[in-house]
Amino acid sequence: VIAPSPVWKPGTLGDISQWTDYGNWHAYPGGRCPTCADVYGQSFDSSVDAYRAPAGNKPLMITETGYHNASVDGGDHRPVSEHAAGKYIPRLLFEYFNRAVACSYLYELIDLRDAPTARDSNFGLLRNDGSRKPAFVALRNLIRILEDPGPAFTPAVLEYRLDGHTAQVHQSLLQKRDDTFYLALWQERSSYD
């Protein structure tokens, strides 16, 4: 059972952990990089504990997340270019993975309609006509590189070190069953203004 996802005040749910298996959050970055703070100083990291709280220590799911490409500002949920969304989507999924989010669902597969100025019609990985946006291509490529079907296994340890100016460098280390390691590196900076 997945907990409901309150929009603004998750504390209003109280402790519902006895009735749920997962916490839930619709964690939209609002046009910012995946973990960057908004104009109110809120970020994923500063808000996640509040959204985890109703389900106690149960795992958290992100049942909606993503970016819209509407050509007008969506208020507190700003748009990003299609190119920026292509950079943000893989980073978003890695950031959630790094924070032990059990499962993340992108909103949405295809734009609802051909309405370039309507925020809610432009969250798709595909345009309304079915053509691919950069985010679709980036996600498809990420899946192709990292897919590794089969039984669960215990990953090994890979010791490595990053030197230099690494304050903004984020990373995810993954391993396949054939002992191949994949290290994703990115700078957690804004790609769109």
MDTraj code that builds the backbone (N, CA, C; nanometers):
import mdtraj as md
import numpy as np

residues = "VAL ILE ALA PRO SER PRO VAL TRP LYS PRO GLY THR LEU GLY ASP ILE SER GLN TRP THR ASP TYR GLY ASN TRP HIS ALA TYR PRO GLY GLY ARG CYS PRO THR CYS ALA ASP VAL TYR GLY GLN SER PHE ASP SER SER VAL ASP ALA TYR ARG ALA PRO ALA GLY ASN LYS PRO LEU MET ILE THR GLU THR GLY TYR HIS ASN ALA SER VAL ASP GLY GLY ASP HIS ARG PRO VAL SER GLU HIS ALA ALA GLY LYS TYR ILE PRO ARG LEU LEU PHE GLU TYR PHE ASN ARG ALA VAL ALA CYS SER TYR LEU TYR GLU LEU ILE ASP LEU ARG ASP ALA PRO THR ALA ARG ASP SER ASN PHE GLY LEU LEU ARG ASN ASP GLY SER ARG LYS PRO ALA PHE VAL ALA LEU ARG ASN LEU ILE ARG ILE LEU GLU ASP PRO GLY PRO ALA PHE THR PRO ALA VAL LEU GLU TYR ARG LEU ASP GLY HIS THR ALA GLN VAL HIS GLN SER LEU LEU GLN LYS ARG ASP ASP THR PHE TYR LEU ALA LEU TRP GLN GLU ARG SER SER TYR ASP".split()
xyz = np.array([
    [0.0852, -0.1167, 0.0000],
    [0.0000, 0.0000, 0.0000],
    [0.0901, 0.1234, 0.0000],
    [0.0666, 0.2119, -0.0949],
    [0.1425, 0.3365, -0.1056],
    [0.0616, 0.4476, -0.0398],
    [0.1275, 0.5239, 0.0450],
    [0.0609, 0.6334, 0.1147],
    [0.0119, 0.7376, 0.0148],
    [-0.0878, 0.8172, 0.0520],
    [-0.1283, 0.9280, -0.0336],
    [-0.0154, 1.0313, -0.0414],
    [-0.0222, 1.1151, -0.1427],
    [0.0805, 1.2174, -0.1610],
    [0.0198, 1.3552, -0.1419],
    [0.0327, 1.4109, -0.0212],
    [-0.0196, 1.5461, 0.0009],
    [0.0648, 1.6480, -0.0757],
    [0.0016, 1.7563, -0.1153],
    [0.0718, 1.8553, -0.1962],
    [0.1649, 1.9408, -0.1117],
    [0.1153, 2.0019, -0.0058],
    [0.1965, 2.0983, 0.0678],
    [0.2298, 2.0602, 0.2106],
    [0.1393, 1.9977, 0.2809],
    [0.1601, 1.9747, 0.4238],
    [0.1473, 1.8264, 0.4573],
    [0.2558, 1.7505, 0.4371],
    [0.2468, 1.6071, 0.4638],
    [0.2171, 1.5743, 0.6088],
    [0.2511, 1.6634, 0.7010],
    [0.2258, 1.6395, 0.8423],
    [0.0783, 1.6272, 0.8764],
    [-0.0084, 1.6802, 0.7892],
    [-0.1525, 1.6714, 0.8155],
    [-0.2029, 1.5277, 0.8098],
    [-0.1259, 1.4382, 0.7484],
    [-0.1657, 1.2972, 0.7439],
    [-0.1460, 1.2280, 0.8779],
    [-0.0568, 1.2800, 0.9598],
    [-0.0250, 1.2127, 1.0851],
    [0.0541, 1.0860, 1.0577],
    [0.0594, 0.9979, 1.1553],
    [0.1312, 0.8718, 1.1412],
    [0.0358, 0.7682, 1.0812],
    [0.0574, 0.7354, 0.9556],
    [-0.0265, 0.6355, 0.8881],
    [0.0547, 0.5099, 0.8551],
    [0.1690, 0.4950, 0.9212],
    [0.2602, 0.3846, 0.8893],
    [0.1972, 0.2465, 0.9085],
    [0.1027, 0.2331, 0.9990],
    [0.0418, 0.1006, 1.0196],
    [-0.0432, 0.0571, 0.9007],
    [-0.0814, 0.1506, 0.8154],
    [-0.1655, 0.1181, 0.6996],
    [-0.0905, 0.1256, 0.5672],
    [0.0376, 0.1557, 0.5707],
    [0.1114, 0.1742, 0.4458],
    [0.2381, 0.0898, 0.4425],
    [0.2816, 0.0607, 0.3214],
    [0.4092, -0.0079, 0.2993],
    [0.5158, 0.0877, 0.2460],
    [0.4695, 0.1997, 0.1869],
    [0.5603, 0.2983, 0.1284],
    [0.5098, 0.4386, 0.1571],
    [0.6035, 0.5284, 0.1794],
    [0.5697, 0.6693, 0.1782],
    [0.5557, 0.7144, 0.0345],
    [0.5074, 0.8372, 0.0148],
    [0.4809, 0.8845, -0.1208],
    [0.5034, 1.0349, -0.1280],
    [0.5547, 1.0774, -0.2411],
    [0.5772, 1.2200, -0.2633],
    [0.5721, 1.2470, -0.4123],
    [0.5061, 1.3537, -0.4497],
    [0.5128, 1.4056, -0.5855],
    [0.6183, 1.5151, -0.5826],
    [0.7416, 1.4754, -0.6044],
    [0.8574, 1.5640, -0.5861],
    [0.8973, 1.6286, -0.7188],
    [0.8415, 1.7436, -0.7449],
    [0.8743, 1.8170, -0.8675],
    [0.9787, 1.9234, -0.8361],
    [1.0902, 1.9252, -0.9110],
    [1.1939, 2.0259, -0.8866],
    [1.1556, 2.1673, -0.9303],
    [1.0467, 2.1828, -1.0026],
    [0.9988, 2.3162, -1.0391],
    [1.0926, 2.3955, -1.1273],
    [1.1533, 2.3304, -1.2249],
    [1.2402, 2.3991, -1.3199],
    [1.3840, 2.4131, -1.2742],
    [1.4145, 2.3662, -1.1558],
    [1.5510, 2.3756, -1.1039],
    [1.6234, 2.2424, -1.1229],
    [1.7540, 2.2431, -1.1003],
    [1.8274, 2.1167, -1.1039],
    [1.7700, 2.0256, -0.9945],
    [1.7885, 1.8963, -1.0049],
    [1.7186, 1.8021, -0.9179],
    [1.7262, 1.8290, -0.7674],
    [1.8376, 1.8764, -0.7170],
    [1.8479, 1.8981, -0.5725],
    [1.8701, 2.0444, -0.5352],
    [1.8583, 2.1354, -0.6308],
    [1.8796, 2.2779, -0.6025],
    [1.7618, 2.3360, -0.5243],
    [1.7903, 2.4329, -0.4407],
    [1.6862, 2.4982, -0.3613],
    [1.6051, 2.5940, -0.4470],
    [1.4773, 2.6088, -0.4107],
    [1.3913, 2.7033, -0.4803],
    [1.4057, 2.8432, -0.4187],
    [1.3224, 2.9344, -0.4621],
    [1.3311, 3.0728, -0.4126],
    [1.2987, 3.0828, -0.2643],
    [1.2351, 2.9820, -0.2077],
    [1.2033, 2.9806, -0.0653],
    [1.3091, 2.9066, 0.0166],
    [1.4153, 2.8597, -0.0503],
    [1.5200, 2.7848, 0.0180],
    [1.4878, 2.6379, 0.0375],
    [1.3783, 2.5906, -0.0229],
    [1.3385, 2.4506, -0.0111],
    [1.4053, 2.3691, -0.1210],
    [1.4464, 2.2497, -0.0878],
    [1.5042, 2.1578, -0.1853],
    [1.4564, 2.0172, -0.1519],
    [1.4924, 1.9224, -0.2337],
    [1.4567, 1.7839, -0.2059],
    [1.5079, 1.7448, -0.0673],
    [1.6352, 1.7729, -0.0417],
    [1.6958, 1.7311, 0.0847],
    [1.6358, 1.8010, 0.2061],
    [1.5925, 1.9246, 0.1907],
    [1.5354, 1.9946, 0.3056],
    [1.3891, 1.9558, 0.3299],
    [1.3259, 1.8906, 0.2330],
    [1.1839, 1.8564, 0.2447],
    [1.1564, 1.7076, 0.2597],
    [1.2508, 1.6232, 0.2236],
    [1.2241, 1.4799, 0.2154],
    [1.1808, 1.4189, 0.3484],
    [1.2381, 1.4612, 0.4588],
    [1.2005, 1.4026, 0.5872],
    [1.0529, 1.4243, 0.6193],
    [1.0007, 1.5413, 0.5834],
    [0.8590, 1.5697, 0.6081],
    [0.7692, 1.4764, 0.5262],
    [0.8114, 1.4426, 0.4041],
    [0.7301, 1.3548, 0.3199],
    [0.7484, 1.2071, 0.3548],
    [0.8600, 1.1739, 0.4166],
    [0.8808, 1.0367, 0.4646],
    [0.8019, 1.0113, 0.5937],
    [0.7824, 1.1137, 0.6746],
    [0.7286, 1.0999, 0.8107],
    [0.5949, 1.0260, 0.8204],
    [0.4940, 1.0518, 0.7361],
    [0.3662, 0.9827, 0.7550],
    [0.3768, 0.8304, 0.7490],
    [0.4739, 0.7786, 0.6723],
    [0.4902, 0.6335, 0.6608],
    [0.5970, 0.5803, 0.7558],
    [0.6433, 0.6621, 0.8476],
    [0.7429, 0.6180, 0.9448],
    [0.8740, 0.5853, 0.8767],
    [0.9288, 0.4698, 0.9078],
    [1.0575, 0.4315, 0.8494],
    [1.0419, 0.3453, 0.7244],
    [0.9243, 0.3471, 0.6650],
    [0.9002, 0.2701, 0.5425],
    [0.9718, 0.3367, 0.4251],
    [1.0022, 0.2596, 0.3195],
    [1.0671, 0.3194, 0.2023],
    [0.9781, 0.4253, 0.1372],
    [1.0413, 0.5164, 0.0668],
    [0.9703, 0.6254, -0.0007],
    [0.9639, 0.5986, -0.1505],
    [0.8481, 0.6260, -0.2098],
    [0.8321, 0.6248, -0.3552],
    [0.8061, 0.7675, -0.4005],
    [0.8554, 0.7986, -0.5178],
    [0.8224, 0.9246, -0.5842],
    [0.7281, 0.8855, -0.6967],
    [0.5981, 0.9055, -0.6767],
    [0.5008, 0.8587, -0.7754],
    [0.4731, 0.9604, -0.8850],
    [0.5290, 1.0788, -0.8733],
    [0.5274, 1.1769, -0.9825],
    [0.6486, 1.2662, -0.9671],
    [0.7170, 1.2886, -1.0789],
    [0.8256, 1.3859, -1.0843],
    [0.8527, 1.4168, -1.2296],
    [0.9166, 1.5278, -1.2553],
    [0.9512, 1.5609, -1.3923],
    [0.9619, 1.7108, -1.4147],
    [0.9726, 1.7447, -1.5418],
    [0.9894, 1.8836, -1.5856],
    [0.8930, 1.9123, -1.6994],
    [0.8448, 2.0350, -1.7058],
    [0.7601, 2.0717, -1.8197],
    [0.8364, 2.1670, -1.9106],
    [0.7957, 2.1642, -2.0376],
    [0.8594, 2.2456, -2.1407],
    [0.7650, 2.3504, -2.1985],
    [0.6648, 2.3926, -2.1216],
    [0.5746, 2.4978, -2.1699],
    [0.6567, 2.6239, -2.1968],
    [0.6155, 2.6998, -2.2937],
    [0.6947, 2.8167, -2.3328],
    [0.6658, 2.9399, -2.2476],
    [0.5801, 2.9261, -2.1466],
    [0.5560, 3.0374, -2.0547],
    [0.5833, 2.9899, -1.9123],
    [0.6150, 3.0842, -1.8280],
    [0.6469, 3.0537, -1.6901],
    [0.5260, 2.9955, -1.6195],
    [0.5473, 2.8880, -1.5439],
    [0.4389, 2.8231, -1.4712],
    [0.4323, 2.8669, -1.3265],
    [0.4671, 2.9918, -1.2969],
    [0.4645, 3.0397, -1.1585],
    [0.5770, 2.9781, -1.0787],
    [0.5428, 2.9080, -0.9692],
    [0.6470, 2.8460, -0.8879],
    [0.6983, 2.7160, -0.9492],
    [0.6406, 2.6732, -1.0589],
    [0.6874, 2.5542, -1.1314],
    [0.7315, 2.5993, -1.2708],
    [0.8526, 2.6519, -1.2746],
    [0.9043, 2.7115, -1.3971],
    [0.9309, 2.6063, -1.5058],
    [0.9273, 2.6489, -1.6301],
    [0.9592, 2.5573, -1.7393],
    [1.1101, 2.5419, -1.7548],
    [1.1505, 2.4381, -1.8261],
    [1.2876, 2.4225, -1.8719],
    [1.2814, 2.3918, -2.0210],
    [1.3902, 2.4183, -2.0897],
    [1.3954, 2.3830, -2.2314],
    [1.3968, 2.2304, -2.2439],
    [1.3630, 2.1814, -2.3610],
    [1.3701, 2.0371, -2.3840],
    [1.5131, 1.9882, -2.3649],
    [1.6096, 2.0674, -2.4076],
    [1.7504, 2.0302, -2.3932],
    [1.7881, 2.0159, -2.2455],
    [1.7469, 2.1126, -2.1627],
    [1.7765, 2.1062, -2.0189],
    [1.7096, 1.9857, -1.9547],
    [1.5852, 1.9562, -1.9910],
    [1.5164, 1.8393, -1.9356],
    [1.5916, 1.7111, -1.9714],
    [1.6520, 1.7075, -2.0893],
    [1.7333, 1.5924, -2.1291],
    [1.8540, 1.5736, -2.0394],
    [1.9057, 1.6810, -1.9836],
    [2.0167, 1.6718, -1.8880],
    [1.9655, 1.6383, -1.7478],
    [1.8532, 1.6991, -1.7102],
    [1.8021, 1.6843, -1.5739],
    [1.7438, 1.5466, -1.5434],
    [1.6731, 1.4859, -1.6363],
    [1.6009, 1.3613, -1.6069],
    [1.6945, 1.2504, -1.5581],
    [1.8046, 1.2187, -1.6258],
    [1.8937, 1.1154, -1.5703],
    [1.9495, 1.1553, -1.4332],
    [1.9879, 1.2817, -1.4182],
    [2.0400, 1.3285, -1.2898],
    [1.9344, 1.3148, -1.1804],
    [1.8108, 1.3486, -1.2122],
    [1.7008, 1.3378, -1.1171],
    [1.6876, 1.1945, -1.0660],
    [1.6892, 1.0988, -1.1572],
    [1.6751, 0.9584, -1.1176],
    [1.7947, 0.9102, -1.0366],
    [1.9145, 0.9537, -1.0728],
    [2.0330, 0.9183, -0.9936],
    [2.0267, 0.9801, -0.8536],
    [1.9846, 1.1049, -0.8449],
    [1.9753, 1.1704, -0.7134],
    [1.8763, 1.0965, -0.6230],
    [1.7628, 1.0563, -0.6773],
    [1.6649, 0.9828, -0.5980],
    [1.7192, 0.8450, -0.5588],
    [1.7866, 0.7794, -0.6502],
    [1.8499, 0.6504, -0.6211],
    [1.9501, 0.6662, -0.5068],
    [2.0321, 0.7702, -0.5128],
    [2.1320, 0.7945, -0.4088],
    [2.0692, 0.8189, -0.2728],
    [1.9440, 0.8635, -0.2711],
    [1.8740, 0.8936, -0.1465],
    [1.7788, 0.7815, -0.1046],
    [1.8015, 0.6628, -0.1584],
    [1.7275, 0.5416, -0.1217],
    [1.5780, 0.5512, -0.1507],
    [1.5410, 0.6235, -0.2557],
    [1.4010, 0.6235, -0.2999],
    [1.3760, 0.4878, -0.3665],
    [1.2739, 0.4187, -0.3210],
    [1.2479, 0.2818, -0.3661],
    [1.2112, 0.2740, -0.5139],
    [1.1353, 0.3710, -0.5621],
    [1.0896, 0.3697, -0.7006],
    [1.0506, 0.5120, -0.7395],
    [1.0831, 0.5507, -0.8615],
    [1.0494, 0.6853, -0.9095],
    [0.9734, 0.6744, -1.0408],
    [0.8653, 0.7521, -1.0515],
    [0.7840, 0.7529, -1.1722],
    [0.7871, 0.8917, -1.2344],
    [0.8276, 0.8966, -1.3607],
    [0.8293, 1.0240, -1.4316],
    [0.6902, 1.0569, -1.4828],
    [0.6542, 1.1819, -1.4692],
    [0.5291, 1.2312, -1.5255],
    [0.5683, 1.3157, -1.6449],
    [0.5402, 1.2792, -1.7610],
    [0.4612, 1.1700, -1.8118],
    [0.5201, 1.1234, -1.9417],
    [0.4656, 1.0182, -2.0018],
    [0.5239, 0.9628, -2.1238],
    [0.5095, 1.0578, -2.2420],
    [0.3903, 1.1091, -2.2656],
    [0.3662, 1.1903, -2.3848],
    [0.2875, 1.3161, -2.3470],
    [0.3212, 1.4272, -2.4119],
    [0.2485, 1.5518, -2.3881],
    [0.0993, 1.5300, -2.4131],
    [0.0164, 1.5862, -2.3278],
    [-0.1278, 1.5651, -2.3370],
    [-0.1884, 1.6177, -2.4660],
    [-0.1438, 1.7352, -2.5080],
    [-0.1984, 1.7950, -2.6297],
    [-0.0966, 1.8938, -2.6848],
    [-0.1194, 1.9378, -2.8053],
    [-0.0319, 2.0363, -2.8680],
    [-0.0736, 2.1750, -2.8202],
    [-0.0198, 2.2155, -2.7072],
    [-0.0523, 2.3440, -2.6464],
    [0.0766, 2.3976, -2.5829],
    [0.1636, 2.4594, -2.6624],
    [0.2976, 2.4955, -2.6159],
    [0.3039, 2.5877, -2.4951],
    [0.1947, 2.6585, -2.4627],
    [0.1988, 2.7488, -2.3481],
    [0.1317, 2.6907, -2.2235],
    [0.0751, 2.5710, -2.2332],
    [0.0029, 2.5100, -2.1212],
    [0.0946, 2.4163, -2.0425],
    [0.1260, 2.4550, -1.9209],
    [0.2190, 2.3785, -1.8375],
    [0.1801, 2.2315, -1.8292],
    [0.0571, 2.2015, -1.7909],
    [0.0170, 2.0627, -1.7677],
    [0.0098, 1.9777, -1.8936],
    [0.0266, 2.0393, -2.0101],
    [0.0248, 1.9635, -2.1353],
    [0.1653, 1.9334, -2.1872],
    [0.2695, 1.9722, -2.1119],
    [0.4049, 1.9652, -2.1665],
    [0.5058, 1.8952, -2.0756],
    [0.4629, 1.7975, -1.9983],
    [0.5537, 1.7214, -1.9127],
    [0.6082, 1.5960, -1.9808],
    [0.5663, 1.5665, -2.1016],
    [0.5991, 1.4396, -2.1652],
    [0.7450, 1.4206, -2.2011],
    [0.7851, 1.2919, -2.2059],
    [0.9142, 1.2552, -2.2621],
    [0.9059, 1.2577, -2.4145],
    [0.7830, 1.2448, -2.4649],
    [0.7539, 1.2542, -2.6076],
    [0.6638, 1.3751, -2.6306],
    [0.6779, 1.4366, -2.7484],
    [0.5859, 1.5444, -2.7852],
    [0.4500, 1.4835, -2.8182],
    [0.3490, 1.5659, -2.8265],
    [0.2131, 1.5199, -2.8532],
    [0.2017, 1.4410, -2.9830],
    [0.2877, 1.4678, -3.0793],
    [0.2842, 1.3946, -3.2062],
    [0.3631, 1.2641, -3.2014],
    [0.4181, 1.2303, -3.0841],
    [0.4937, 1.1063, -3.0671],
    [0.6428, 1.1204, -3.0940],
    [0.6876, 1.2373, -3.1371],
    [0.8309, 1.2554, -3.1612],
    [0.9056, 1.2650, -3.0284],
    [1.0302, 1.2251, -3.0313],
    [1.1097, 1.2136, -2.9097],
    [1.1709, 1.3471, -2.8684],
    [1.1616, 1.3740, -2.7402],
    [1.2318, 1.4879, -2.6819],
    [1.3688, 1.4389, -2.6331],
    [1.4643, 1.5288, -2.6094],
    [1.5949, 1.4873, -2.5582],
    [1.5862, 1.4052, -2.4284],
    [1.4890, 1.4325, -2.3421],
    [1.4751, 1.3557, -2.2180],
    [1.4420, 1.2094, -2.2475],
    [1.3606, 1.1844, -2.3482],
    [1.3282, 1.0472, -2.3871],
    [1.4548, 0.9748, -2.4319],
    [1.5318, 1.0399, -2.5187],
    [1.6550, 0.9793, -2.5715],
    [1.7543, 0.9532, -2.4577],
    [1.7702, 1.0495, -2.3674],
    [1.8628, 1.0323, -2.2550],
    [1.8205, 0.9155, -2.1660],
    [1.6916, 0.9061, -2.1359],
    [1.6415, 0.7981, -2.0511],
    [1.6538, 0.6632, -2.1220],
    [1.6197, 0.6578, -2.2486],
    [1.6336, 0.5335, -2.3256],
    [1.7789, 0.4875, -2.3255],
    [1.8727, 0.5794, -2.3495],
    [2.0141, 0.5435, -2.3519],
    [2.0620, 0.4973, -2.2147],
    [2.0171, 0.5637, -2.1107],
    [2.0544, 0.5249, -1.9744],
    [2.0061, 0.3829, -1.9441],
    [1.8835, 0.3524, -1.9804],
    [1.8292, 0.2177, -1.9586],
    [1.9087, 0.1149, -2.0376],
    [1.9394, 0.1458, -2.1635],
    [2.0153, 0.0516, -2.2464],
    [2.1532, 0.0226, -2.1881],
    [2.2181, 0.1235, -2.1369],
    [2.3523, 0.1055, -2.0811],
    [2.3481, 0.0266, -1.9507],
    [2.2501, 0.0562, -1.8656],
    [2.2495, 0.0010, -1.7307],
    [2.1628, -0.1229, -1.7119],
    [2.0808, -0.1601, -1.8100],
    [1.9927, -0.2753, -1.7895],
    [2.0754, -0.4006, -1.7601],
    [2.0262, -0.4808, -1.6670],
    [2.0981, -0.6001, -1.6234],
    [1.9985, -0.6963, -1.5592],
    [1.9089, -0.7548, -1.6414],
    [1.8064, -0.8414, -1.5837],
    [1.8677, -0.9670, -1.5224],
    [1.8024, -1.0169, -1.4202],
    [1.8484, -1.1385, -1.3548],
    [1.8235, -1.1309, -1.2058],
    [1.8683, -1.2328, -1.1354],
    [1.8441, -1.2366, -0.9913],
    [1.9255, -1.1311, -0.9172],
    [1.8809, -1.1005, -0.7972],
    [1.9526, -1.0047, -0.7130],
    [2.0912, -1.0596, -0.6797],
    [2.1854, -0.9703, -0.6564],
    [2.3207, -1.0107, -0.6180],
    [2.3775, -0.9054, -0.5248],
    [2.4835, -0.9408, -0.4585],
    [2.5494, -0.8481, -0.3668],
    [2.6615, -0.7782, -0.4413],
    [2.6516, -0.6468, -0.4579],
    [2.7568, -0.5763, -0.5304],
    [2.8884, -0.5769, -0.4536],
    [2.9962, -0.5712, -0.5285],
    [3.1297, -0.5618, -0.4706],
    [3.1589, -0.4156, -0.4371],
    [3.2762, -0.3916, -0.3879],
    [3.3193, -0.2562, -0.3538],
    [3.4232, -0.2114, -0.4550],
    [3.4107, -0.0911, -0.5014],
    [3.5113, -0.0320, -0.5901],
    [3.5670, 0.0906, -0.5198],
    [3.6945, 0.0881, -0.4931],
    [3.7571, 0.2030, -0.4290],
    [3.8064, 0.2978, -0.5367],
    [3.7698, 0.4237, -0.5245],
    [3.8130, 0.5264, -0.6183],
    [3.8130, 0.6598, -0.5462],
    [3.8724, 0.7587, -0.6086],
    [3.8826, 0.8902, -0.5480],
    [3.8705, 0.9960, -0.6570],
    [3.8030, 1.1039, -0.6255],
    [3.7944, 1.2186, -0.7151],
    [3.8788, 1.3304, -0.6565],
    [3.9599, 1.3913, -0.7379],
    [4.0447, 1.5018, -0.6938],
    [4.0052, 1.6294, -0.7652],
    [4.0493, 1.7392, -0.7103],
    [4.0239, 1.8682, -0.7742],
    [3.9065, 1.9388, -0.7095],
    [3.8409, 2.0229, -0.7863],
    [3.7273, 2.1012, -0.7381],
    [3.6006, 2.0164, -0.7529],
    [3.5673, 1.9425, -0.6504],
    [3.4579, 1.8455, -0.6593],
    [3.3359, 1.8815, -0.5757],
    [3.3304, 2.0040, -0.5250],
    [3.2186, 2.0419, -0.4370],
    [3.0827, 2.0247, -0.5042],
    [3.0715, 2.0540, -0.6328],
    [2.9443, 2.0430, -0.7046],
    [2.9310, 1.9117, -0.7826],
    [3.0296, 1.8227, -0.7684],
    [3.0256, 1.6966, -0.8426],
    [2.9462, 1.5937, -0.7633],
    [2.8416, 1.5418, -0.8264],
    [2.7608, 1.4355, -0.7671],
    [2.7905, 1.3072, -0.8430],
    [2.7597, 1.1943, -0.7800],
    [2.7983, 1.0671, -0.8407],
    [2.7051, 0.9547, -0.7995],
    [2.6972, 0.8555, -0.8860],
    [2.6289, 0.7299, -0.8557],
    [2.7167, 0.6180, -0.9086],
    [2.7460, 0.5224, -0.8243],
    [2.8247, 0.4062, -0.8645],
    [2.7318, 0.2857, -0.8710],
    [2.7338, 0.2172, -0.9849],
    [2.6490, 0.0998, -1.0054],
    [2.7354, -0.0156, -1.0545],
    [2.6863, -0.1370, -1.0361],
    [2.7590, -0.2545, -1.0810],
    [2.6626, -0.3525, -1.1459],
    [2.7105, -0.4187, -1.2525],
    [2.6326, -0.5249, -1.3167],
    [2.6792, -0.6603, -1.2652],
    [2.6019, -0.7627, -1.2979],
    [2.6322, -0.8982, -1.2521],
    [2.7651, -0.9504, -1.3051],
    [2.8126, -0.8971, -1.4170],
    [2.9410, -0.9425, -1.4727],
    [3.0595, -0.8698, -1.4095],
    [3.0363, -0.7991, -1.2985],
    [3.1371, -0.7248, -1.2219],
    [3.1823, -0.5946, -1.2886],
    [3.1122, -0.5504, -1.3919],
    [3.1422, -0.4215, -1.4538],
    [3.0820, -0.3105, -1.3693],
    [3.1622, -0.2086, -1.3410],
    [3.1145, -0.0927, -1.2662],
    [3.0847, 0.0212, -1.3618],
    [2.9827, 0.1000, -1.3283],
    [2.9484, 0.2210, -1.4022],
    [2.9448, 0.3359, -1.3027],
    [3.0212, 0.4384, -1.3300],
    [3.0265, 0.5552, -1.2434],
    [2.9693, 0.6733, -1.3207],
    [2.8575, 0.7234, -1.2746],
    [2.7958, 0.8424, -1.3345],
    [2.8417, 0.9634, -1.2543],
    [2.8894, 1.0644, -1.3234],
    [2.9352, 1.1888, -1.2612],
    [2.8646, 1.3056, -1.3273],
    [2.8255, 1.4046, -1.2484],
    [2.7650, 1.5248, -1.3041],
    [2.7854, 1.6393, -1.2063],
    [2.7764, 1.7585, -1.2574],
    [2.7788, 1.8756, -1.1712],
    [2.6349, 1.9127, -1.1402],
    [2.6033, 1.9250, -1.0132],
    [2.4671, 1.9610, -0.9733],
    [2.4552, 2.1129, -0.9796],
    [2.4360, 2.1591, -1.1019],
    [2.4227, 2.3003, -1.1305],
    [2.3053, 2.3196, -1.2239],
    [2.2593, 2.4416, -1.2276],
    [2.1473, 2.4747, -1.3150],
    [2.1898, 2.4622, -1.4615],
    [2.1049, 2.3992, -1.5408],
    [2.1262, 2.3887, -1.6849],
    [2.0330, 2.4785, -1.7621],
    [1.9481, 2.5510, -1.6911],
    [1.8511, 2.6345, -1.7588],
    [1.8117, 2.7498, -1.6697],
    [1.7953, 2.8662, -1.7292],
    [1.7558, 2.9848, -1.6531],
    [1.6432, 3.0524, -1.7306],
])
top = md.Topology()
chain = top.add_chain()
for i, resn in enumerate(residues, 1):
    res = top.add_residue(resn, chain, resSeq=i)
    for name in ("N", "CA", "C"):
        top.add_atom(name, md.element.get_by_symbol(name[0]), res)
traj = md.Trajectory(xyz[None], top)
